Amino acid sequence: MNRNYISAVSNNRGHIFEKLIEAGCKHYAESGQAYIIKTPEPFRVINLDRKRHTATVHFTAHAQPDFIGTLKSGKSIVFEAKSTINKRINYDCITPTQAAALEKHFTMGAYAGVACQIDEDFFFIPWEIWRDMQKIFKRKYIKADDVREYQIKL
């Protein structure tokens, strides 16, 4: 398959996954269980082509975790969202900046983690499991069967 096509499919799948999460966050907000928002990407538009519906952008900072909020209990929640069509997801799909932010929030007592889609399965993996993946699973990737206890049923 063409690498550009695979990248486009993966990018689309990631956007769909984030939309699913946003729908869940909206439900939790409406039911009074949590208030969780999508973190805006830090960029500035350099050039806008209205005819082609494209823009050239300049990222102004490293990306932070995708979602942040507060649960009804008062506890903070912060997480990154990742999706893959593969049977495994790699540790390094989280950037060092995102990992540092997740670690800081976790250290301060927030519920931190990685919401991920591996093939057709969905998971919320606590940060300490993701962070210690190498030690726990003896490799820098996980498969769905490794983290079944964190699976989310839709």
Disulfide bonds with the S-S distance in Angstrom:
none
